[in-house]
Amino acid sequence: MNKGLYALYLIFFVLILVALYLFTGASILIYLDIASLLVIALFLTILSIFTTRFKRCMGYYKAVFNPDADRDLLEASSRYFGNFTLYTMLVGAVGFLTGIIAMLANLEDTASVGPNLAVALITLLYAALLCLMVFLPFKLSLDSRIRKG
């Protein structure tokens, strides 16, 4: 994957998201939630530590941008990013379900329903964005390089 092309993809993706958020008329700050970011980041870090050694994990990220990576490394990297696409969505679902359970446990407090539901949905949104902006493009790029031989 070309670093410049990937940077352009990220810029384009972020601009589309910002435009969508601006068209909703809401502040972009409502889409920032530290608890949701921590859920995604901590779960994925723990999964990465338990499924792959850290040094090997860093090698997979480097393989995405290394034009001289051998076929075995490309295939292992592709499997890693394929798995992490799935893991990320599962972590987002766990965060979503946790937020829904917290919301349902406090239904008598109607003022907290909206904020709790927003946190649950934002966790799922972060997981989907991480998949779309990192793991899926990396996997597709690696798969393309593997097919080219």
C-alpha positions in Angstrom: 0.0 0.0 0.0 1.3 3.4 -0.9 1.6 5.6 2.2 0.6 8.7 0.3 -2.5 7.1 -1.2 -3.5 5.7 2.2 -3.1 9.2 3.7 -5.3 10.6 1.0 -7.9 7.9 1.7 -7.9 8.9 5.4 -8.2 12.6 4.7 -11.0 12.0 2.2 -12.8 9.6 4.7 -12.4 12.1 7.6 -13.7 15.0 5.4 -16.8 13.0 4.5 -17.4 12.2 8.2 -17.0 15.9 9.2 -19.4 16.9 6.4 -22.0 14.4 7.5 -21.7 15.5 11.1 -22.0 19.2 10.1 -25.1 18.5 8.0 -26.8 16.9 11.0 -26.6 20.3 12.7 -25.0 18.8 15.8 -21.7 19.7 17.4 -18.9 17.4 16.4 -18.0 17.1 20.1 -21.0 14.9 20.8 -19.1 12.2 18.8 -16.2 12.2 21.2 -16.4 9.8 24.1 -13.4 8.8 26.2 -15.1 5.8 27.7 -16.0 4.3 24.3 -12.4 5.0 23.0 -11.0 3.2 26.0 -13.3 0.2 25.6 -12.2 -0.2 22.0 -8.5 0.5 22.6 -8.1 -1.6 25.7 -10.0 -4.6 24.4 -8.1 -4.6 21.1 -4.7 -4.2 22.9 -5.5 -7.1 25.2 -6.6 -9.2 22.2 -3.4 -8.3 20.3 -1.3 -9.2 23.3 -3.0 -12.6 23.8 -3.3 -13.5 20.1 0.0 -12.2 18.7 3.4 -11.3 20.1 3.9 -7.5 20.1 7.0 -7.7 17.8 5.2 -9.9 15.3 2.2 -7.5 15.4 4.3 -4.6 14.6 5.8 -6.6 11.7 2.3 -7.0 10.3 1.7 -3.3 10.3 5.1 -2.7 8.6 4.3 -5.3 6.0 1.4 -3.2 4.8 3.7 -0.5 3.6 6.8 -2.6 2.8 7.0 -3.3 -0.9 9.7 -6.0 -0.4 7.7 -8.1 2.1 7.8 -11.8 1.3 4.6 -13.8 0.5 4.5 -15.6 3.9 4.6 -12.3 5.8 1.9 -10.8 3.5 -0.4 -13.9 4.1 0.2 -13.8 7.8 -0.5 -10.0 7.9 -3.7 -10.5 5.8 -4.9 -13.1 8.3 -4.1 -10.8 11.2 -6.0 -7.9 9.7 -8.9 -10.1 8.7 -9.1 -11.4 12.3 -8.8 -7.9 13.7 -11.6 -6.7 11.5 -13.8 -9.3 13.1 -12.4 -8.7 16.6 -13.0 -5.0 16.3 -16.7 -5.4 15.4 -17.1 -7.9 18.2 -15.6 -5.5 20.7 -17.9 -2.8 19.4 -20.8 -5.1 19.9 -19.7 -5.9 23.4 -19.4 -2.2 24.2 -22.8 -1.6 22.6 -24.5 -4.3 24.6 -22.8 -3.1 27.8 -24.1 0.4 27.2 -27.6 -1.0 26.5 -27.6 -3.0 29.7 -26.5 0.0 31.7 -29.3 2.0 30.1 -32.0 -0.6 30.7 -30.8 -1.0 34.3 -31.6 2.7 34.9 -34.8 3.2 32.9 -36.5 4.9 35.8 -34.0 7.8 35.4 -35.3 9.0 32.0 -32.7 11.8 31.8 -29.9 9.2 31.6 -31.5 7.1 28.8 -30.3 9.3 26.0 -26.7 9.8 27.1 -26.3 6.1 27.9 -27.7 5.1 24.5 -25.4 7.6 22.8 -22.3 6.0 24.5 -23.5 2.5 23.5 -23.9 3.6 19.9 -20.7 5.6 19.8 -18.7 2.5 20.9 -20.2 0.6 17.9 -19.5 3.6 15.6 -15.8 3.7 16.7 -15.4 0.0 16.0 -16.9 0.4 12.5 -14.8 3.4 11.7 -11.6 1.6 12.9 -12.5 -1.3 10.6 -13.2 1.0 7.7 -10.2 3.2 8.2 -7.5 0.8 9.2 -8.1 -3.0 9.2 -10.1 -3.5 6.1 -8.0 -1.3 3.8 -4.9 -3.0 5.1 -6.3 -6.4 4.5 -7.6 -5.6 1.0 -4.2 -4.1 0.1 -2.4 -7.2 1.3 -4.8 -9.5 -0.5 -4.3 -7.6 -3.7 -0.5 -7.8 -3.3 -0.8 -11.6 -2.7 -2.9 -12.1 -5.8 -0.4 -10.2 -7.9 2.3 -12.5 -6.7 
